[in-house]
């Protein structure tokens, strides 16, 4: 057998390895071309949203303080960065009279690349509920979403932006509103973010 003989098992292994590497490089190049010529939006390997080839970071609305660009425009009583005994969280404490809301405002921005609004919420009494809205041009959009929570621990709330009617839209605020004619017992909210 000669070194150029295709029947040589060692030669076949080298050719197969080179073949796989070459096709892998071609596939990666085509994938990059598809992203740049297609819609520009695709899912990355970790499930995060990719926009024009880059993952759009989570937008923090409130964690232990307001996120960049967010302002407290509440007409309900909303105290920021409240210390809770035994907790590293510093939530917003909300005391809402009839129809009042915690209102967090931001200059208008596009929700493209975000798919949901997430938060942690906890009441001071059992069986409490409030309504969450996203705002377009300073006005509530649609019926919002009722969230129920209690005083037994933090409730993780995840609301698809499509459910709020603001997927791929331009918004400028978020409300958590007491949707009743009676005072709402105080509640706490933190880790508000667009994901």
C-alpha positions as CSV (number, residue, x, y, z in Angstrom):
1,X,0.0,0.0,0.0
2,X,1.1,3.5,-0.7
3,X,0.6,6.6,1.5
4,X,-1.9,7.9,-1.1
5,X,-4.0,4.8,-1.1
6,X,-7.6,5.5,0.0
7,X,-7.9,2.0,1.3
8,X,-5.5,2.8,4.1
9,X,-7.5,3.0,7.4
10,X,-5.2,5.7,8.8
11,X,-5.6,7.8,5.7
12,X,-9.4,7.4,5.7
13,X,-9.5,8.6,9.4
14,X,-7.5,11.7,8.5
15,X,-9.7,12.4,5.5
16,X,-12.9,11.9,7.5
17,X,-11.6,14.3,10.3
18,X,-10.7,16.9,7.7
19,X,-14.1,16.5,6.1
20,X,-15.9,17.0,9.4
21,X,-13.8,20.1,10.3
22,X,-14.4,21.6,6.8
23,X,-18.2,21.1,7.0
24,X,-18.3,22.4,10.5
25,X,-16.6,25.6,9.4
26,X,-19.0,25.9,6.4
27,X,-22.0,25.4,8.6
28,X,-20.8,28.1,11.1
29,X,-20.2,30.5,8.2
30,X,-23.7,29.8,6.8
31,X,-25.3,30.2,10.2
32,X,-23.6,33.6,10.6
33,X,-24.8,34.6,7.2
34,X,-28.4,33.5,8.0
35,X,-28.4,35.7,11.1
36,X,-27.1,38.7,9.3
37,X,-29.4,38.3,6.2
38,X,-32.5,37.0,7.9
39,X,-34.6,38.7,10.6
40,X,-31.6,39.4,12.8
41,X,-33.3,37.7,15.7
42,X,-32.5,34.2,16.9
43,X,-32.3,32.2,20.1
44,X,-28.8,31.7,21.5
45,X,-27.7,28.3,23.0
46,X,-28.6,29.4,26.6
47,X,-32.2,30.4,25.6
48,X,-31.5,34.2,25.9
49,X,-32.8,36.4,23.2
50,X,-30.3,37.4,20.5
51,X,-30.8,40.6,18.6
52,X,-28.5,41.2,15.6
53,X,-26.2,38.6,16.9
54,X,-26.0,40.0,20.4
55,X,-27.9,38.9,23.6
56,X,-30.1,41.7,24.8
57,X,-29.4,42.0,28.6
58,X,-32.1,41.8,31.2
59,X,-33.5,45.3,32.0
60,X,-33.6,45.9,35.7
61,X,-36.6,48.1,36.6
62,X,-36.1,47.7,40.3
63,X,-33.8,45.5,42.5
64,X,-32.7,47.1,45.7
65,X,-33.1,50.5,44.0
66,X,-34.5,51.8,40.7
67,X,-32.7,50.6,37.6
68,X,-31.0,53.1,35.2
69,X,-33.5,55.5,33.7
70,X,-36.5,54.4,35.9
71,X,-38.3,56.9,38.2
72,X,-40.9,56.6,40.9
73,X,-44.1,58.4,39.7
74,X,-46.4,56.6,42.0
75,X,-49.6,58.2,43.4
76,X,-49.9,55.4,45.9
77,X,-47.5,55.7,48.8
78,X,-44.4,53.9,47.6
79,X,-41.3,53.7,49.8
80,X,-38.2,52.5,48.0
81,X,-35.3,50.4,49.4
82,X,-37.2,49.3,52.6
83,X,-35.2,47.3,55.1
84,X,-36.9,44.0,56.0
85,X,-35.7,42.1,59.1
86,X,-33.7,39.1,58.2
87,X,-33.7,39.7,54.4
88,X,-31.1,41.0,52.0
89,X,-33.9,42.3,49.7
90,X,-34.8,46.0,49.9
91,X,-38.2,46.0,48.2
92,X,-40.6,48.8,47.5
93,X,-43.3,49.0,50.1
94,X,-46.6,50.0,48.6
95,X,-49.7,51.4,50.4
96,X,-52.4,51.9,47.9
97,X,-55.8,53.5,48.5
98,X,-58.7,52.9,46.2
99,X,-57.6,52.7,42.5
100,X,-54.1,54.0,43.4
101,X,-51.0,52.5,41.8
102,X,-47.3,52.2,42.2
103,X,-46.1,53.7,38.9
104,X,-42.5,53.3,37.6
105,X,-41.8,55.5,34.7
106,X,-39.0,55.4,32.0
107,X,-38.5,57.4,28.9
108,X,-40.1,55.5,26.0
109,X,-38.2,52.4,24.8
110,X,-38.9,49.4,22.6
111,X,-39.7,46.1,24.2
112,X,-38.3,44.3,21.1
113,X,-36.0,41.5,22.4
114,X,-37.8,41.2,25.7
115,X,-40.5,38.6,26.2
116,X,-41.7,38.9,29.8
117,X,-42.0,41.1,32.9
118,X,-40.9,39.3,36.1
119,X,-41.1,40.4,39.7
120,X,-41.3,39.1,43.3
121,X,-44.3,40.3,45.3
122,X,-45.5,39.7,48.9
123,X,-48.5,40.9,50.8
124,X,-49.1,41.7,54.4
125,X,-52.3,39.7,54.6
126,X,-53.5,36.5,53.0
127,X,-55.3,36.5,49.6
128,X,-54.3,39.9,48.2
129,X,-54.5,40.9,44.6
130,X,-53.4,43.8,42.3
131,X,-53.4,44.4,38.6
132,X,-50.2,44.9,36.6
133,X,-50.2,47.2,33.5
134,X,-47.6,48.4,31.0
135,X,-48.0,51.9,29.7
136,X,-47.8,53.3,26.1
137,X,-47.6,57.1,25.9
138,X,-48.5,57.3,29.6
139,X,-51.7,55.4,29.2
140,X,-52.5,51.8,30.4
141,X,-52.6,49.3,27.6
142,X,-55.5,46.8,27.7
143,X,-56.9,45.1,30.8
144,X,-53.5,44.3,32.4
145,X,-53.1,41.1,34.4
146,X,-54.4,40.3,37.9
147,X,-51.7,38.9,40.2
148,X,-52.6,37.2,43.5
149,X,-50.2,37.0,46.4
150,X,-50.2,36.5,50.2
151,X,-48.2,37.1,53.3
152,X,-46.6,33.6,53.4
153,X,-43.5,34.4,51.3
154,X,-42.4,35.9,48.0
155,X,-44.5,35.1,45.0
156,X,-42.6,35.0,41.7
157,X,-44.7,36.6,39.0
158,X,-43.9,36.2,35.3
159,X,-46.1,37.9,32.8
160,X,-45.6,37.5,29.0
161,X,-45.4,41.0,27.4
162,X,-47.8,39.7,24.8
163,X,-50.4,39.2,27.6
164,X,-49.9,42.9,28.5
165,X,-50.3,43.8,24.8
166,X,-46.8,45.3,24.6
167,X,-44.6,42.7,22.9
168,X,-42.4,44.5,20.3
169,X,-44.0,47.9,21.3
170,X,-42.7,51.1,22.7
171,X,-43.6,51.5,26.4
172,X,-42.9,54.2,29.1
173,X,-44.0,52.7,32.4
174,X,-45.3,50.0,34.6
175,X,-48.2,50.1,37.1
176,X,-49.1,47.8,39.9
177,X,-52.6,49.0,40.8
178,X,-55.1,48.5,43.5
179,X,-58.1,47.7,41.3
180,X,-60.7,48.1,44.0
181,X,-62.7,50.9,45.8
182,X,-61.2,49.9,49.2
183,X,-57.7,50.4,50.6
184,X,-55.3,47.6,49.7
185,X,-53.2,46.2,52.6
186,X,-49.5,47.1,52.2
187,X,-47.5,44.9,49.9
188,X,-43.9,44.7,48.8
189,X,-42.4,44.3,45.4
190,X,-38.8,43.7,44.2
191,X,-36.7,42.2,41.5
192,X,-38.8,43.8,38.8
193,X,-37.2,43.2,35.4
194,X,-37.8,42.8,31.7
195,X,-36.3,39.6,30.4
